[in-house]
């Protein structure tokens, strides 16, 4: 089998902890080049993963390294120009979340990849958690009926604990926002993935409650789905320890996914007596995603021409909700999601 030749743009923690290990575990990939404006960072990861070519100019890497695809692992404001340049040079793109920081840029990314007939996928890792896949399948087959209400939260202690040399997380012009675009995009996209419906309206509130940073460290937002179902998502840089949880309430019962021994718990009510003891389902959770990993799945999509489950349109729809929530927090008004 001919391997897909990969170039990594950005030698930060997400490349080190996610993209490079996943490509190393995949039979489909050969990472042949890595680029970072700080050469010693690229040299370090190249040494760790035996990557033969190191660059400090991503355009030069794309043109000269003989690659088929790139992973864009850079600060958020660079995602659009790097993706568009790669697409115009006929390279497939796996772009880190969030896809970009404006709807205009995301539309340009989608157009560039479509025009040049290359795959665009956004790396939303929670879609590849086997517990989340299991819960989505139960929801899709109607086990708890039509979804009426959703609540989700994802929180951790902050990006300074994840990557000590990445101050751009707190620089709005580079990140696009604080916890909303760093963590909020994860829980919002996970909710969209599990429920399988678009969100049309948002009301958000943000606050900088604990950290001495110029961006928000907490967000709480209500959401309205296309079928009028309601929900709430929360994201936090002040939650210790790490937490991700989703609750769903439907016409036949309720379900949840959590970081616990019984990761997915489904309660199905008695249709004749909703107050009676419900039927409890605690499904076994596979050790691995049915799609293996985000990077391996991306390679499969490149090889087969399959449309990714988190393509540019889906990545844009999730980020558009985050942008609407931030606009709502600024204006103190309900905001329509615009894509």
C-alpha angles and dihedrals in degrees: 000000000000110000123228110243112228134200119196118214109201127027099214131121096285090057091045098045103033120013101039096044092047093049089047089055094048123091088206099063139076114181104209103165143025129191135196132154086231101065097197090060091053091045091052095054092040088057094047094050101028094244107171102207129053126189138176094197115064093198091056091048092051092049100040112025098075094237130159099201144009138218110216106212101161136112112300099255090061097054096087101048093043094048093047093049091048092049093050087054091052096253122142114235135220104185124195119238133297093050092217139318101256133044089228091059093045091053089050090052092051092048094048092052093045093047091050095042096237130136119258118193129170117218104236099161098191091069086067097053105112092220090056091048091051093050091047090054092052091049092047093054092051101248092149095028127232111353113244104167138017134188125186137171135182121180143159139163096274142277093277087074092048098047120010095191101051109092090160089085086076096042108090095200089060102033102034091229143339129271091343094070096032102047106000090066089058097053094038092051090046091053091050090048095051098041096039096213134110123249117230107177137031141188116191141182125191135187142178096223106162116358122081094230133122094240133064119280095190136036132182118185137175117217135197121207127216091259092049095257111146135222150163130222127190132190128186142184089191101063116114122216108024115271137185120172137157127191122194127190121195141171092267103035146307140276140192141191120205145160095264143098092275095045096177121037122177124189117195115194127223104255091213095048118017090186092062122098107286127229108259121212121191104177123203111253119221117234093236138035116263084236092051098225138336093260095046091047090050089054091050090052091050092048096046103030089240117159108247117241086232101040126156094281093052092045090051094048091055095046091046089062091053091049090049091050091052090048090050091051090053097044099033088228138112109265129206115227107246123201 
